[in-house]
Structures are given as structure tokens and as C-alpha cells.
Amino acid sequence: MTTPALHAIEHGSGLPPLALHGFPVDHRVMSGCLEPVFGRDEPIRRIYPDLPGLGASPGDGVSSTPEVLDRLDAYVDEVIGDEPFLVVGESYGGYLSRALVQRRRGQVRGLALICPMVIAEAPGRALPARTVRRPDPELIGSLDPAEAAEFTDVAVIESAETLARFRAEVAPGVAVGDRAAIARIRSAYGLDEPIERGEPFTAPTLIVAGRQDWIVGYLDQWNLVEHYPAASFAVLDVAGHNLQFERPTLFGALVRDWLDRVADESRS
């Protein structure tokens, strides 16, 4: 049986970063935050897939995170082959990214994790208290109740700017996807064994978390650091699970620094 292909958006050419979004959104979360970081003539081939069952990618035959990872691994064979590449993962995509690095560490030249999920099941996570650092009751009161609930479920900064980014990059992905596949994956959300095992991953790494991220937290992420000895670790204040557009300037600077470190490693 042929494995259904993943829907993806690509830009540019050169060393490919494979950008993996969270759950249950789609590629727009990643393209929205990363495209402004890359220079117009930078030799980077940006690959933004929709994960199986999410966005426009089919969810046929996918019933668990291990099966999502297998399909993602097959996708790398199809679109990248055995060439070097980078991995950028956000939230659930960060969980998958760490596992993909374990499978393909000889190919991966750098890893960036944005608000990565470390523990699959929410009751096991170390989470901060829910805190809105920049509330805007007037803005929230002007919204349709359903949109207000969806936006405030993650917003640490309630502003016209973050709402616009939420509407463009998060909400469209939540509204689409294979509902049956999403339910199946949720019911088997974790991988079967610890992700980090064997030798540490020594390529340039970035781990960035939100101080007010009440979805995946920031404390569990610190436990990853010793597995990634070339990692920069940043916890951003006034930032939650959508830190990429709550603190876009600082986020962009951290990603740019990571890309520069990757480039320096390739020249050494």
C-alpha cells in the first residue's frame, strides 16, 4: 500500500529546514513565524508540511503519535532523502522533532524547539499558573464569544496585533483537518519510550519557552538541556504558548542566532 503523501508548502532552495507545527493546527503556524526570519537570497529551502490528519494532509491509517512519526520519517525519505537538513518543531511538532533527530542524527545539522511539548500527557507536566500579562478586556469583549474563548485559551498578550496573528496562523488550522484522525491521535498521544537516549546530540540547538506558557510549561524543557550540549536555552517573559508572535522581535533574533551557529559549524 502506498503511504499517503503529506501536503506541504515550500519556498527557496538550499539546505532545508523541515518545520513541524503543533496539534491540531497546520503549517501556517510555522510559515508565519519563520518566513520573516529568512533573508530573501538566503540558500535555505523551507519545507512546511501539514502533519498527518492535520491541515490538508490525509489522516488515513494514522491512529497514534508513533504512526505520525513513521509517516513523517517516510516523508523525509521522499522529499529530502539522505541529504543534510535542519529541524524546527513547535509544541507537538517539537516532540516529534526530537524523535526524528534520534532516527536521523547523522543528517540533522541543527534543531530548534519552540515551546516544545516534553511530556505527552498534560497531568504529568510542570505548568505555571495561568497568567495574562497584557490583558485587554475591551478587545476581548468585542469578539464573538467562541473566538474570544479560543484566543484567550492561550493568549498572554491580548492585543490587536496578537489577535491578527492568531486569526492568520492558528485559527485556520484548528478549523480544518481530519476530526476522526485527530481523535485517534489524541487517544495515543505519547511515544512508547524515552526520546533522548544514547549519545547527546551535538549540532547547534535552540530551545525557547514561554514563562507564562500554561499549555506545556517551561520547567520540563530545562530537563532536555544536558542531551543537547550545543543548545541555547531561553525562557521569555510576557510570553505563552504563542511566544513566536507575542515576542516576535526576540524570537526572530534567537532563531537568527541559531541559523548563524549552524552556518558557522558547516564552515568549521
Sequence and secondary structure as in RCSB ss.txt:
>XXXX:A:sequence
MTTPALHAIEHGSGLPPLALHGFPVDHRVMSGCLEPVFGRDEPIRRIYPDLPGLGASPGDGVSSTPEVLDRLDAY
VDEVIGDEPFLVVGESYGGYLSRALVQRRRGQVRGLALICPMVIAEAPGRALPARTVRRPDPELIGSLDPAEAAE
FTDVAVIESAETLARFRAEVAPGVAVGDRAAIARIRSAYGLDEPIERGEPFTAPTLIVAGRQDWIVGYLDQWNLV
EHYPAASFAVLDVAGHNLQFERPTLFGALVRDWLDRVADESRS
>XXXX:A:secstr
       EEEE  SB EEEE  SS  THHHHHHHGGGS TT  B EEEE  TTSTTS  TT  SHHHHHHHHHHH
HHHHTTTS EEEEEETHHHHHHHHHHHHSTTTEEEEEEES   SSSGGGS       SB  HHHHHTS HHHHHH
HHTT SB SHHHHHHIIIIIHHHHH S HHHHHHHHHT S SS S  SS   S EEEEEETT TTT SHHHHTTG
GG TTEEEEEESS  TTHHHHSHHHHHHHHHHHHHHHHHHHH 
